[in-house]
């Protein structure tokens, strides 16, 4: 069996395809991969929420009601939900390089097609295609990060990537508003689709599924990474066991997703109609709210890793931070029902979004902790909770607004589910591996192999 860079044998007898480099100057290969994933998170969120900023314009052109716009928003989520689990399995089976390349081509093309839509039906078709393309992206990225990120940095990696997603949210309102003024709403979608195609090319050229195959990887980097998977060997996913283990995590993430998709779908329109702002000012207020999430995502991941380093407890580093974030977000959302000033509303909503997003680094580290060998499938199961919320939350909000004319009432649902999620979080048990055994303070998921053997025997 060939020896690895640290003197240990490679699993499955597979040595790196390329000679492992010595220490190099400049940016490391692992940092470059993380950067590419961060860019993808930002682009995918720009492409999925750009309709929210463009909605007041295309609603007039296409003669759509708020309920019709809600249908456009949520159409993305149906295939997105389906491909959370399917895409997670595909990434575990075929690797992140091929999976994300194919997904990128689909979502980039769908973004361009959205700008070519001539009616409600065409908009829905384009949004459904976008959901197909983006459905597998985050589970697949988690698969890539499991291979390219040390266990001690998982919270940071998940926090910084999702921070870039929220940066995409924050930049989308002013960016899309500027593109609409510069060209029109249709042209804005074409430009964003072309940018997505550029990312696809960069990913396909640079990324490798096995870090040891990358020309830029160093011996020191490989020694910090998890052992590589054997080439040509694919462990069957223990779906029954994995689903039972991830169910509480999925339910908690549904509660988070309800608030997320209310914000993403309706925030520009909320400021536009509730406070009678114009398109540019509503975009700026919305951007300010989303910037709260940028900071919350990054800080939550950093704090999670530091708590884990100090205590060795995933319950404290993951679960407790989720409970804190949910309750703090609830406290900041409640005043929206009573304030009637745009500035104060923006402050409270930005604070609520900060604390809600503070939970993301800990949440996305949990699938990597529990089942690192099946992190794509596990994170797909978890993210299906948010994907289901993406279907229901925008539709319910649009219906309530059309029936009552009150733009504050939809926040009541978020307040209630944040409370429910903070209770359900105590059933997640991130300190236990896939087979229910206690995890140590080192590499996560040590029980995963035994669980697979038992489940597939």
C-alpha positions as CSV (number, residue, x, y, z in Angstrom):
1,X,0.0,0.0,0.0
2,X,1.6,3.3,-1.1
3,X,2.5,5.7,1.7
4,X,0.8,9.1,2.1
5,X,2.6,12.4,2.6
6,X,2.7,12.0,6.3
7,X,4.1,8.5,6.1
8,X,0.7,6.8,6.5
9,X,-0.8,4.5,4.0
10,X,-3.5,5.9,1.7
11,X,-6.9,4.2,2.1
12,X,-7.6,1.8,-0.8
13,X,-3.9,1.8,-1.8
14,X,-4.3,5.0,-3.7
15,X,-1.4,7.5,-3.8
16,X,-1.8,11.0,-5.0
17,X,-1.7,11.3,-8.8
18,X,0.7,14.3,-8.6
19,X,3.8,14.6,-6.5
20,X,3.0,16.5,-3.3
21,X,4.6,19.9,-3.3
22,X,6.7,21.4,-0.5
23,X,5.8,24.7,1.2
24,X,4.9,27.3,-1.3
25,X,4.7,31.1,-1.1
26,X,1.4,32.9,-1.8
27,X,-2.1,31.6,-1.3
28,X,-2.5,27.9,-0.5
29,X,-4.6,25.5,-2.6
30,X,-7.0,25.0,0.3
31,X,-7.6,28.7,0.6
32,X,-8.1,29.0,-3.2
33,X,-10.7,26.2,-3.1
34,X,-12.5,27.9,-0.1
35,X,-12.4,31.2,-2.1
36,X,-14.0,29.5,-5.1
37,X,-16.7,28.0,-2.9
38,X,-17.3,31.4,-1.3
39,X,-17.8,33.0,-4.7
40,X,-20.2,30.3,-5.7
41,X,-22.3,30.8,-2.6
42,X,-22.5,34.6,-3.4
43,X,-23.4,34.0,-7.0
44,X,-26.0,31.4,-6.4
45,X,-27.8,33.6,-3.9
46,X,-27.7,36.6,-6.3
47,X,-29.2,34.5,-9.0
48,X,-32.0,33.1,-6.7
49,X,-33.0,36.4,-5.1
50,X,-32.6,38.8,-8.0
51,X,-36.3,38.4,-8.7
52,X,-37.2,40.0,-5.4
53,X,-35.6,43.3,-6.4
54,X,-36.9,43.1,-10.0
55,X,-40.4,42.1,-8.9
56,X,-42.0,45.6,-8.7
57,X,-40.8,46.1,-12.3
58,X,-41.7,42.8,-13.9
59,X,-45.0,42.6,-11.9
60,X,-46.2,45.7,-13.8
61,X,-44.9,44.5,-17.2
62,X,-46.4,41.0,-16.7
63,X,-49.5,42.1,-14.8
64,X,-48.8,39.9,-11.8
65,X,-50.4,40.2,-8.3
66,X,-48.5,39.7,-5.1
67,X,-49.8,36.1,-5.0
68,X,-48.5,35.7,-8.5
69,X,-45.1,37.1,-7.6
70,X,-45.0,34.8,-4.6
71,X,-45.6,31.9,-7.0
72,X,-42.6,33.0,-9.0
73,X,-40.5,33.2,-5.9
74,X,-41.5,29.8,-4.6
75,X,-41.3,28.0,-8.0
76,X,-37.6,27.8,-7.6
77,X,-38.0,25.8,-4.3
78,X,-39.9,22.7,-5.6
79,X,-37.0,21.2,-7.6
80,X,-34.6,22.8,-5.1
81,X,-36.2,20.7,-2.4
82,X,-36.0,17.5,-4.4
83,X,-32.4,17.9,-5.4
84,X,-31.2,18.6,-1.9
85,X,-31.1,14.9,-1.2
86,X,-30.6,13.6,-4.8
87,X,-27.8,16.2,-5.3
88,X,-26.1,15.2,-2.0
89,X,-26.0,11.6,-3.1
90,X,-24.7,12.5,-6.5
91,X,-21.9,14.5,-5.0
92,X,-21.0,11.6,-2.7
93,X,-21.1,9.3,-5.7
94,X,-19.5,11.3,-8.5
95,X,-17.6,14.0,-6.7
96,X,-17.9,17.7,-6.3
97,X,-16.0,18.7,-9.4
98,X,-18.4,17.2,-11.9
99,X,-21.5,17.8,-9.9
100,X,-21.0,21.5,-9.5
101,X,-19.8,22.0,-13.1
102,X,-23.0,20.5,-14.4
103,X,-25.1,22.3,-11.8
104,X,-23.5,25.6,-12.7
105,X,-24.2,25.3,-16.4
106,X,-27.9,24.7,-15.6
107,X,-28.4,27.5,-13.1
108,X,-26.4,30.0,-15.3
109,X,-28.6,29.1,-18.3
110,X,-31.8,29.4,-16.2
111,X,-30.8,32.9,-15.0
112,X,-30.5,34.1,-18.6
113,X,-33.8,32.4,-19.5
114,X,-35.5,34.4,-16.7
115,X,-34.6,37.6,-18.5
116,X,-36.2,36.3,-21.7
117,X,-39.5,35.3,-20.1
118,X,-42.6,36.8,-21.6
119,X,-45.2,35.8,-19.0
120,X,-46.0,34.1,-15.7
121,X,-45.6,30.6,-17.2
122,X,-42.2,31.3,-18.7
123,X,-41.0,32.9,-15.5
124,X,-42.1,29.8,-13.5
125,X,-40.4,27.5,-16.0
126,X,-37.1,29.4,-15.7
127,X,-37.3,29.5,-11.9
128,X,-38.0,25.7,-11.8
129,X,-34.9,25.2,-14.0
130,X,-32.9,27.4,-11.6
131,X,-34.0,25.2,-8.7
132,X,-32.8,22.1,-10.6
133,X,-29.4,23.7,-11.1
134,X,-28.9,25.1,-7.6
135,X,-30.5,22.3,-5.7
136,X,-27.3,20.3,-5.3
137,X,-24.9,23.2,-4.9
138,X,-24.7,23.5,-1.1
139,X,-24.7,19.8,-0.3
140,X,-22.0,19.3,-2.9
141,X,-20.0,22.2,-1.5
142,X,-20.2,20.6,1.9
143,X,-18.9,17.4,0.3
144,X,-16.0,19.4,-1.1
145,X,-15.3,21.1,2.2
146,X,-15.3,17.8,4.1
147,X,-12.4,16.7,1.9
148,X,-10.6,20.1,1.8
149,X,-11.1,21.4,5.3
150,X,-9.5,20.3,8.7
151,X,-12.1,19.2,11.3
152,X,-11.0,22.1,13.5
153,X,-12.0,24.6,10.9
154,X,-15.4,23.3,9.8
155,X,-17.4,25.9,11.6
156,X,-15.3,28.7,10.1
157,X,-15.5,27.2,6.6
158,X,-19.3,26.9,6.8
159,X,-19.6,30.4,8.4
160,X,-17.5,32.2,5.8
161,X,-19.1,30.6,2.8
162,X,-22.6,31.3,4.0
163,X,-21.4,34.8,4.9
164,X,-20.6,35.2,1.2
165,X,-24.1,34.0,0.4
166,X,-25.5,36.8,2.6
167,X,-23.1,39.2,1.0
168,X,-24.7,38.2,-2.3
169,X,-28.1,38.9,-0.7
170,X,-26.8,42.3,0.5
171,X,-25.4,43.3,-2.9
172,X,-28.3,42.0,-4.9
173,X,-30.8,44.8,-4.3
174,X,-28.5,47.7,-5.2
175,X,-26.8,45.7,-7.9
176,X,-30.0,44.6,-9.6
177,X,-31.6,48.1,-9.2
178,X,-28.5,49.6,-10.8
179,X,-28.6,47.2,-13.7
180,X,-32.3,47.8,-14.2
181,X,-31.7,51.6,-14.4
182,X,-28.6,51.0,-16.7
183,X,-30.5,48.6,-19.0
184,X,-33.7,47.0,-17.9
185,X,-34.8,44.1,-15.7
186,X,-34.3,41.6,-18.5
187,X,-30.7,42.7,-19.2
188,X,-29.9,42.4,-15.5
189,X,-30.6,38.7,-15.6
190,X,-28.5,38.1,-18.7
191,X,-25.5,39.8,-17.2
192,X,-25.8,37.8,-14.0
193,X,-26.1,34.5,-16.0
194,X,-22.9,35.3,-17.9
195,X,-21.1,35.9,-14.6
196,X,-22.3,32.4,-13.4
197,X,-20.8,30.8,-16.6
198,X,-17.5,32.4,-15.8
199,X,-17.5,30.8,-12.3
200,X,-18.2,27.4,-13.8
201,X,-15.2,27.5,-16.0
202,X,-12.9,28.5,-13.1
203,X,-14.3,25.7,-10.9
204,X,-13.9,23.0,-13.6
205,X,-10.3,24.0,-14.3
206,X,-9.0,24.4,-10.8
207,X,-10.8,22.0,-8.4
208,X,-9.9,18.4,-7.8
209,X,-12.0,15.9,-5.8
210,X,-9.0,14.4,-4.1
211,X,-6.8,17.2,-2.6
212,X,-3.7,15.0,-3.2
213,X,-4.3,15.2,-7.0
214,X,-4.0,19.0,-7.0
215,X,-0.7,20.4,-8.3
216,X,-0.7,23.2,-5.8
217,X,-1.3,21.2,-2.6
218,X,1.6,20.9,-0.1
219,X,2.6,18.2,2.2
220,X,1.7,20.3,5.2
221,X,-1.8,21.0,3.9
222,X,-2.4,17.3,3.3
223,X,-1.4,16.4,6.8
224,X,-4.1,18.6,8.2
225,X,-6.8,17.3,6.0
226,X,-9.0,14.2,6.5
227,X,-7.8,10.9,4.9
228,X,-8.8,10.8,1.2
229,X,-11.4,8.4,-0.1
230,X,-10.2,5.5,-2.1
231,X,-10.6,5.9,-5.8
232,X,-13.4,3.8,-7.3
233,X,-14.7,2.7,-4.0
234,X,-18.1,4.2,-3.0
235,X,-19.7,3.2,0.3
236,X,-23.5,2.8,0.1
237,X,-25.3,5.5,2.0
238,X,-27.2,4.1,5.0
239,X,-30.3,6.1,4.2
240,X,-32.6,4.8,6.9
241,X,-30.1,5.4,9.6
242,X,-28.9,8.7,8.2
243,X,-32.5,10.0,7.8
244,X,-33.4,9.2,11.4
245,X,-30.2,10.8,12.7
246,X,-30.7,14.0,10.6
247,X,-34.5,14.4,11.1
248,X,-34.2,16.8,14.2
249,X,-31.6,18.8,12.4
250,X,-33.8,19.1,9.4
251,X,-36.8,20.3,11.5
252,X,-34.7,22.9,13.1
253,X,-33.4,24.1,9.8
254,X,-37.0,24.4,8.5
255,X,-37.7,26.8,11.3
256,X,-34.7,28.8,10.3
257,X,-35.6,28.6,6.6
258,X,-39.1,30.0,7.1
259,X,-37.6,33.3,8.3
260,X,-34.8,33.3,5.7
261,X,-37.1,33.0,2.8
262,X,-39.5,35.5,4.1
263,X,-36.6,38.0,4.2
264,X,-35.2,37.0,0.8
265,X,-38.4,37.0,-1.1
266,X,-40.2,40.0,0.4
267,X,-37.8,42.4,2.0
268,X,-37.4,44.9,-0.9
269,X,-41.2,44.9,-1.4
270,X,-41.7,45.3,2.4
271,X,-39.8,48.6,2.5
272,X,-41.2,49.7,-0.9
273,X,-44.9,49.3,0.1
274,X,-44.9,49.5,3.9
275,X,-42.9,52.7,4.0
276,X,-43.7,54.1,0.5
277,X,-40.0,54.1,-0.6
278,X,-38.9,54.2,-4.2
279,X,-37.0,51.2,-5.8
280,X,-33.5,52.5,-5.1
281,X,-34.2,53.4,-1.4
282,X,-36.0,50.1,-0.7
283,X,-33.0,48.3,-2.2
284,X,-30.6,50.2,0.1
285,X,-32.7,49.5,3.2
286,X,-32.9,45.8,2.2
287,X,-29.2,45.7,1.6
288,X,-28.6,47.0,5.1
289,X,-30.7,44.2,6.6
290,X,-28.8,41.6,4.6
291,X,-25.4,42.9,5.7
292,X,-26.4,41.9,9.2
293,X,-26.4,38.4,7.9
294,X,-22.9,38.7,6.4
295,X,-21.5,39.5,9.8
296,X,-23.6,36.9,11.6
297,X,-22.6,34.1,9.4
298,X,-18.8,34.7,9.7
299,X,-18.9,35.4,13.4
300,X,-21.1,32.3,14.2
301,X,-18.6,30.0,12.5
302,X,-15.6,31.5,14.2
303,X,-17.3,31.4,17.7
304,X,-18.4,27.8,17.1
305,X,-14.8,26.7,16.3
306,X,-13.5,28.5,19.3
307,X,-16.0,27.1,21.7
308,X,-15.3,23.6,20.3
309,X,-11.5,24.2,20.7
310,X,-12.0,25.2,24.3
311,X,-14.6,22.7,25.5
312,X,-14.3,19.8,23.1
313,X,-18.1,19.7,23.2
314,X,-20.2,19.9,20.0
315,X,-23.3,20.4,22.0
316,X,-21.9,23.6,23.3
317,X,-20.3,24.6,20.0
318,X,-23.2,23.8,17.7
319,X,-26.5,23.2,19.6
320,X,-26.2,25.9,22.3
321,X,-25.2,28.6,19.7
322,X,-28.2,27.7,17.6
323,X,-30.6,28.0,20.6
324,X,-29.0,31.4,21.5
325,X,-29.3,32.7,17.9
326,X,-32.9,31.7,17.5
327,X,-34.0,33.3,20.8
328,X,-32.1,36.5,20.0
329,X,-33.5,36.7,16.5
330,X,-37.0,36.2,18.0
331,X,-36.5,39.1,20.4
332,X,-35.3,41.4,17.5
333,X,-38.2,40.5,15.2
334,X,-41.0,41.1,17.6
335,X,-40.7,44.9,17.6
336,X,-41.5,45.0,13.9
337,X,-45.2,44.5,14.8
338,X,-45.2,47.8,16.6
339,X,-42.7,50.2,15.1
340,X,-43.7,52.4,12.2
341,X,-40.4,54.0,11.3
342,X,-38.3,52.7,8.3
343,X,-35.0,53.3,10.1
344,X,-36.0,51.5,13.3
345,X,-37.5,48.7,11.2
346,X,-34.2,48.3,9.3
347,X,-32.3,48.3,12.6
348,X,-34.5,45.6,14.2
349,X,-34.6,43.5,11.0
350,X,-30.9,43.7,10.5
351,X,-30.3,42.6,14.1
352,X,-32.8,39.7,13.7
353,X,-31.1,38.6,10.5
354,X,-27.7,38.8,12.2
355,X,-28.7,36.5,15.0
356,X,-30.6,34.1,12.7
357,X,-27.5,33.8,10.4
358,X,-25.3,33.4,13.5
359,X,-26.6,29.9,13.7
360,X,-25.5,28.9,10.1
361,X,-21.8,28.0,10.8
362,X,-22.8,25.7,13.7
363,X,-25.8,24.2,11.8
364,X,-23.8,23.3,8.6
365,X,-20.9,21.9,10.7
366,X,-23.3,19.3,12.2
367,X,-23.6,17.0,9.1
368,X,-19.8,17.1,8.7
369,X,-19.5,16.1,12.4
370,X,-22.1,13.4,12.4
371,X,-21.4,11.8,9.0
372,X,-18.3,13.1,7.3
373,X,-18.2,10.2,4.8
374,X,-21.7,11.1,3.7
375,X,-21.7,14.8,4.4
376,X,-23.2,15.6,1.0
377,X,-26.2,13.4,1.6
378,X,-26.5,14.4,5.3
379,X,-26.4,18.2,4.5
380,X,-28.9,17.6,1.7
381,X,-31.3,16.1,4.2
382,X,-30.8,19.0,6.5
383,X,-31.1,21.7,3.8
384,X,-34.4,20.1,2.5
385,X,-35.9,21.7,5.6
386,X,-35.0,25.1,4.3
387,X,-36.0,24.2,0.8
388,X,-39.5,23.2,2.0
389,X,-39.8,26.5,3.9
390,X,-38.8,28.2,0.6
391,X,-41.9,26.8,-1.0
392,X,-44.3,27.6,1.8
393,X,-43.1,30.8,3.3
394,X,-43.2,33.2,0.3
395,X,-46.6,31.9,-0.7
396,X,-48.1,32.3,2.7
397,X,-46.7,35.8,3.0
398,X,-48.0,36.8,-0.4
399,X,-51.5,35.4,0.4
400,X,-51.6,37.2,3.8
401,X,-50.5,40.5,2.3
402,X,-53.1,40.3,-0.5
403,X,-55.9,39.5,2.0
404,X,-55.0,42.0,4.7
405,X,-52.9,44.6,3.1
406,X,-50.6,44.4,6.2
407,X,-46.9,43.8,5.5
408,X,-46.0,43.2,9.1
409,X,-48.3,40.2,9.8
410,X,-46.1,37.6,8.0
411,X,-43.4,38.1,10.6
412,X,-45.6,36.5,13.2
413,X,-45.0,33.1,11.6
414,X,-41.2,33.6,11.8
415,X,-41.5,34.5,15.5
416,X,-43.4,31.4,16.3
417,X,-41.1,29.1,14.4
418,X,-38.0,30.6,15.9
419,X,-39.4,29.6,19.3
420,X,-40.3,26.1,18.1
421,X,-36.8,25.7,16.6
422,X,-35.0,26.7,19.8
423,X,-36.8,23.8,21.6
424,X,-36.3,21.2,18.8
425,X,-32.6,22.0,18.8
426,X,-32.1,19.9,22.0
427,X,-32.9,16.8,19.9
428,X,-30.1,17.4,17.4
429,X,-27.3,15.8,19.6
430,X,-24.2,16.8,17.6
431,X,-22.0,15.1,20.1
432,X,-23.2,11.7,18.9
433,X,-22.0,10.0,15.7
434,X,-24.1,8.4,13.0
435,X,-24.4,5.2,15.0
436,X,-25.3,7.0,18.2
437,X,-21.9,6.6,19.9
438,X,-20.3,9.6,21.6
439,X,-17.8,11.5,19.5
440,X,-14.4,12.5,20.8
441,X,-12.9,16.0,20.6
442,X,-10.9,15.1,17.5
443,X,-12.0,14.0,14.0
444,X,-15.8,13.7,13.8
445,X,-18.0,10.8,12.8
446,X,-15.7,8.0,13.9
447,X,-18.7,5.9,14.4
448,X,-19.8,6.3,10.8
449,X,-17.9,3.4,9.4
450,X,-19.3,1.0,12.0
451,X,-22.8,2.3,11.3
452,X,-22.4,1.7,7.6
453,X,-21.2,-1.8,8.2
454,X,-24.2,-2.5,10.4
455,X,-26.7,-0.9,8.2
456,X,-25.6,-2.7,5.0
457,X,-24.8,-6.1,6.5
